Amino acid sequence: MNSAVLMSLVRFFILLTAQIIIFNNIDLFGYINPFPYILFILLFPVNGNKQLLIITSFLLGIIMDIFSNSGGVHSASCLILAYSRPYIFKFSFGLSYEYQTIKINDSLTPERFSFLLLSVVIHHLTLFILEVFQLSSLWDILLRTIIASLFTLLICIILIYIFKPSKR
């Protein structure tokens, strides 16, 4: 088993466990719910197997749905994020994506920040639209998306810098 697969497997279990044990219990003011488990999808290798990303994203989402009793909203949000990930890469990185020379867990640049921000917003917007599922609650959905996205983005950036691989 190569090191990239092993690292992805370890990241899957660590992020999922941290989300279930720690971050699912954070609910500030009814709007701030961080979901840093999506870092698994965001940090998946750029040149990795796309089908494996879709399958593991679904597994990540379905396990979150089981522990959150949320009826499939995490699964759908993770699948949409995993499917749209190449397009977000292309939008954020442009030509660098074509040559697959991207490492998200390096220092934070505007391209990396825009990739993280767009990914988090897409995931959260999908999640809250499916969770509420009422057009009359549009302002509530947008408010929850903005606030939770900012908090999740902050936690994701902190986690990326804490667990950044050392340069050798």
Backbone hydrogen bonds in HBPLUS format (Angstrom, degrees):
<---DONOR---> <-ACCEPTOR-->    atom                        ^
c    i                          cat <-CA-CA->   ^        H-A-AA   ^      H-
h    n   atom  resd res      DA  || num        DHA   H-A  angle D-A-AA Bond
n    s   type  num  typ     dist DA aas  dist angle  dist       angle   num
A0006-LEU N   A0002-ASN O   3.14 MM   4  6.38 163.6  2.16 152.1 157.1     1
A0007-MET N   A0003-SER O   2.82 MM   4  5.89 157.7  1.87 143.9 150.3     2
A0008-SER N   A0004-ALA O   2.97 MM   4  6.11 154.4  2.04 140.6 147.6     3
A0009-LEU N   A0005-VAL O   2.94 MM   4  6.14 154.3  2.00 147.3 154.4     4
A0010-VAL N   A0006-LEU O   2.95 MM   4  6.18 161.4  1.98 151.5 156.1     5
A0011-ARG N   A0007-MET O   2.88 MM   4  6.02 161.5  1.92 146.9 152.6     6
A0012-PHE N   A0008-SER O   2.88 MM   4  6.03 152.4  1.96 143.9 151.2     7
A0013-PHE N   A0009-LEU O   3.22 MM   4  6.52 164.8  2.24 150.5 151.9     8
A0014-ILE N   A0010-VAL O   2.93 MM   4  6.10 163.6  1.96 156.3 161.6     9
A0015-LEU N   A0011-ARG O   2.94 MM   4  5.89 169.8  1.95 150.2 153.6    10
A0016-LEU N   A0012-PHE O   3.05 MM   4  6.04 157.3  2.10 143.0 150.2    11
A0017-THR N   A0013-PHE O   2.95 MM   4  5.90 160.2  1.99 141.6 147.4    12
A0018-ALA N   A0014-ILE O   2.88 MM   4  6.03 164.8  1.90 151.8 156.5    13
A0019-GLN N   A0015-LEU O   2.91 MM   4  5.99 154.7  1.98 143.0 150.3    14
A0020-ILE N   A0016-LEU O   3.00 MM   4  6.18 163.4  2.03 148.3 152.5    15
A0021-ILE N   A0017-THR O   2.89 MM   4  5.97 169.5  1.90 155.3 158.7    16
A0022-ILE N   A0018-ALA O   2.84 MM   4  5.35 151.4  1.92 135.0 144.7    17
A0023-PHE N   A0018-ALA O   3.15 MM   5  6.54 155.5  2.21 145.4 151.9    18
A0024-ASN N   A0019-GLN O   2.77 MM   5  5.76 133.1  1.99 160.8 164.9    19
A0025-ASN N   A0022-ILE O   3.17 MM   3  5.72 149.3  2.27 111.5 120.3    20
A0026-ILE N   A0023-PHE O   3.27 MM   3  5.26 166.4  2.29 104.1 107.7    21
A0028-LEU N   A0032-ILE O   3.22 MM   4  5.01 150.5  2.31 139.2 138.2    22
A0031-TYR N   A0028-LEU O   3.21 MM   3  6.24 150.0  2.30 132.8 133.6    23
A0032-ILE N   A0028-LEU O   3.05 MM   4  5.01 169.4  2.07 154.0 152.9    24
A0038-ILE N   A0035-PHE O   3.49 MM   3  6.55 178.7  2.49 125.6 125.6    25
A0039-LEU N   A0036-PRO O   3.03 MM   3  5.71 166.5  2.05 119.3 122.9    26
A0040-PHE N   A0037-TYR O   3.25 MM   3  6.15 165.0  2.27 120.5 122.9    27
A0041-ILE N   A0038-ILE O   3.03 MM   3  5.36 120.7  2.39 105.0 117.8    28
A0042-LEU N   A0038-ILE O   3.07 MM   4  6.42 160.6  2.11 150.7 156.7    29
A0043-LEU N   A0039-LEU O   2.79 MM   4  5.75 155.5  1.85 150.3 154.9    30
A0048-GLY N   A0045-PRO O   3.01 MM   3  4.92 159.0  2.05 107.7 109.8    31
A0053-LEU N   A0049-ASN O   3.09 MM   4  6.40 148.4  2.19 143.4 152.1    32
A0054-ILE N   A0050-LYS O   3.05 MM   4  6.37 157.0  2.10 148.0 153.3    33
A0055-ILE N   A0051-GLN O   2.96 MM   4  6.19 164.7  1.98 151.8 155.9    34
A0056-THR N   A0052-LEU O   2.86 MM   4  5.96 169.6  1.87 151.8 155.2    35
A0057-SER N   A0053-LEU O   2.85 MM   4  5.84 147.5  1.96 141.6 151.1    36
A0058-PHE N   A0054-ILE O   3.00 MM   4  6.21 153.5  2.07 143.3 150.0    37
A0059-LEU N   A0055-ILE O   2.96 MM   4  6.29 159.6  2.00 149.1 154.9    38
A0060-LEU N   A0056-THR O   2.83 MM   4  5.98 156.5  1.88 144.2 150.8    39
A0061-GLY N   A0057-SER O   2.92 MM   4  6.11 162.1  1.95 147.1 151.8    40
A0062-ILE N   A0058-PHE O   2.79 MM   4  5.99 161.4  1.83 155.1 160.4    41
A0063-ILE N   A0059-LEU O   2.97 MM   4  6.04 157.3  2.02 146.6 152.3    42
A0064-MET N   A0060-LEU O   3.06 MM   4  6.27 153.4  2.14 142.3 150.0    43
A0065-ASP N   A0061-GLY O   2.83 MM   4  6.11 151.9  1.91 146.4 154.8    44
A0066-ILE N   A0062-ILE O   2.93 MM   4  6.16 149.6  2.03 141.7 149.5    45
A0067-PHE N   A0063-ILE O   3.06 MM   4  6.32 163.0  2.09 149.3 152.8    46
A0068-SER N   A0064-MET O   2.79 MM   4  5.80 138.4  1.96 145.1 157.2    47
A0069-ASN N   A0065-ASP O   2.77 MM   4  5.35 119.4  2.14 135.7 146.2    48
A0070-SER N   A0065-ASP O   3.24 MM   5  4.96 149.7  2.33 125.1 133.9    49
A0076-ALA N   A0072-GLY O   3.10 MM   4  6.28 167.2  2.11 151.5 154.2    50
A0077-SER N   A0073-VAL O   3.01 MM   4  6.08 159.5  2.05 141.8 148.0    51
A0078-CYS N   A0074-HIS O   2.87 MM   4  5.96 160.9  1.91 148.7 153.8    52
A0079-LEU N   A0075-SER O   2.95 MM   4  6.10 157.9  2.00 148.4 154.8    53
A0080-ILE N   A0076-ALA O   2.96 MM   4  6.14 159.8  2.00 149.1 154.4    54
A0081-LEU N   A0077-SER O   2.97 MM   4  6.14 157.7  2.02 145.0 151.5    55
A0082-ALA N   A0078-CYS O   2.85 MM   4  6.03 162.3  1.88 148.8 154.0    56
A0083-TYR N   A0079-LEU O   2.88 MM   4  6.00 154.4  1.95 145.8 153.0    57
A0084-SER N   A0080-ILE O   2.93 MM   4  6.02 154.8  2.00 145.4 152.0    58
A0085-ARG N   A0081-LEU O   2.94 MM   4  5.83 119.3  2.32 141.3 154.8    59
A0087-TYR N   A0084-SER O   3.08 MM   3  5.39 121.3  2.44 107.4 121.9    60
A0088-ILE N   A0084-SER O   3.00 MM   4  6.29 152.3  2.08 155.5 164.4    61
A0089-PHE N   A0085-ARG O   2.90 MM   4  6.11 159.6  1.94 153.9 159.7    62
A0090-LYS N   A0086-PRO O   2.95 MM   4  6.15 161.2  1.98 143.0 147.9    63
A0091-PHE N   A0087-TYR O   2.94 MM   4  6.11 153.5  2.01 141.4 148.7    64
A0092-SER N   A0088-ILE O   2.85 MM   4  5.99 162.9  1.88 152.5 157.2    65
A0093-PHE N   A0089-PHE O   2.77 MM   4  5.68 169.0  1.78 158.1 161.8    66
A0094-GLY N   A0090-LYS O   2.98 MM   4  4.86 139.3  2.15 118.2 128.1    67
A0096-SER N   A0093-PHE O   3.36 MM   3  5.54 147.4  2.47 134.3 125.7    68
A0097-TYR N   A0094-GLY O   3.19 MM   3  5.77 141.4  2.35 111.2 119.9    69
A0098-GLU N   A0095-LEU O   3.04 MM   3  5.14 121.2  2.40  97.5 112.1    70
A0101-THR N   A0096-SER O   3.32 MM   5  5.86 166.5  2.34 154.0 157.7    71
A0100-GLN N   A0097-TYR O   3.01 MM   3  4.70 149.6  2.11  96.3 105.9    72
A0113-PHE N   A0109-THR O   2.86 MM   4  6.07 164.2  1.88 160.0 165.1    73
A0114-SER N   A0110-PRO O   2.90 MM   4  6.00 158.9  1.94 143.2 148.8    74
A0115-PHE N   A0111-GLU O   2.97 MM   4  6.18 152.8  2.05 144.2 151.9    75
A0116-LEU N   A0112-ARG O   2.92 MM   4  6.18 165.5  1.95 152.7 156.0    76
A0117-LEU N   A0113-PHE O   2.83 MM   4  5.97 167.3  1.85 154.1 158.1    77
A0118-LEU N   A0114-SER O   2.93 MM   4  5.93 170.8  1.94 147.1 150.2    78
A0119-SER N   A0115-PHE O   3.02 MM   4  6.05 161.4  2.05 146.6 152.4    79
A0120-VAL N   A0116-LEU O   2.94 MM   4  6.06 165.8  1.96 152.3 156.3    80
A0121-VAL N   A0117-LEU O   2.94 MM   4  6.09 165.5  1.97 153.4 157.9    81
A0122-ILE N   A0118-LEU O   2.93 MM   4  6.05 162.0  1.96 149.3 154.2    82
A0123-HIS N   A0119-SER O   3.01 MM   4  6.19 165.0  2.04 150.0 154.2    83
A0124-HIS N   A0120-VAL O   2.88 MM   4  6.03 171.5  1.89 154.8 157.5    84
A0125-LEU N   A0121-VAL O   2.82 MM   4  5.80 163.6  1.85 149.8 155.1    85
A0126-THR N   A0122-ILE O   3.09 MM   4  6.10 163.4  2.12 143.3 148.2    86
A0127-LEU N   A0123-HIS O   2.89 MM   4  6.05 160.1  1.93 148.5 155.1    87
A0128-PHE N   A0124-HIS O   2.85 MM   4  6.01 170.5  1.86 156.8 158.1    88
A0129-ILE N   A0125-LEU O   2.94 MM   4  5.97 153.5  2.01 144.8 152.5    89
A0130-LEU N   A0126-THR O   3.03 MM   4  6.13 165.9  2.05 149.4 153.3    90
A0131-GLU N   A0127-LEU O   2.89 MM   4  5.99 142.6  2.03 139.9 151.6    91
A0132-VAL N   A0128-PHE O   2.97 MM   4  5.95 169.4  1.98 144.8 147.1    92
A0133-PHE N   A0129-ILE O   2.80 MM   4  5.39 145.4  1.92 140.4 150.7    93
A0137-SER N   A0134-GLN O   3.24 MM   3  5.59 156.2  2.30 105.6 112.5    94
A0138-LEU N   A0135-LEU O   3.30 MM   3  5.41 137.3  2.49 119.5 115.2    95
A0141-ILE N   A0137-SER O   2.95 MM   4  6.22 155.8  2.01 154.3 161.6    96
A0142-LEU N   A0138-LEU O   2.92 MM   4  6.19 164.2  1.94 153.3 157.1    97
A0143-LEU N   A0139-TRP O   2.89 MM   4  6.01 160.4  1.93 146.2 151.9    98
A0144-ARG N   A0140-ASP O   2.93 MM   4  6.03 167.0  1.95 148.3 152.3    99
A0145-THR N   A0141-ILE O   2.87 MM   4  5.99 155.5  1.93 146.8 154.4   100
A0146-ILE N   A0142-LEU O   2.96 MM   4  6.12 165.8  1.98 150.8 153.7   101
A0147-ILE N   A0143-LEU O   3.03 MM   4  6.15 175.5  2.03 157.1 158.1   102
A0148-ALA N   A0144-ARG O   2.91 MM   4  5.75 159.7  1.95 144.1 150.6   103
A0149-SER N   A0145-THR O   2.89 MM   4  5.68 146.6  2.00 136.6 146.6   104
A0150-LEU N   A0146-ILE O   3.04 MM   4  6.21 158.9  2.09 147.3 152.1   105
A0151-PHE N   A0147-ILE O   3.12 MM   4  6.36 163.2  2.15 149.9 154.4   106
A0152-THR N   A0148-ALA O   2.85 MM   4  5.93 161.1  1.88 147.1 153.0   107
A0153-LEU N   A0149-SER O   2.78 MM   4  5.83 158.9  1.83 146.7 153.2   108
A0154-LEU N   A0150-LEU O   3.00 MM   4  6.16 156.4  2.05 143.6 149.6   109
A0155-ILE N   A0151-PHE O   3.06 MM   4  6.31 160.9  2.09 147.3 152.1   110
A0156-CYS N   A0152-THR O   2.80 MM   4  5.99 157.4  1.85 152.3 159.3   111
A0157-ILE N   A0153-LEU O   2.97 MM   4  6.14 162.1  2.00 150.4 154.4   112
A0158-ILE N   A0154-LEU O   3.05 MM   4  6.25 159.6  2.10 145.9 151.8   113
A0159-LEU N   A0155-ILE O   2.86 MM   4  6.07 161.6  1.90 150.1 155.3   114
A0160-ILE N   A0156-CYS O   2.86 MM   4  6.06 154.2  1.93 148.9 156.0   115
A0161-TYR N   A0157-ILE O   3.08 MM   4  6.30 158.3  2.12 147.1 152.1   116
A0162-ILE N   A0158-ILE O   2.89 MM   4  6.11 147.4  2.00 148.0 158.0   117
A0163-PHE N   A0159-LEU O   3.02 MM   4  6.06 165.8  2.04 149.1 152.2   118
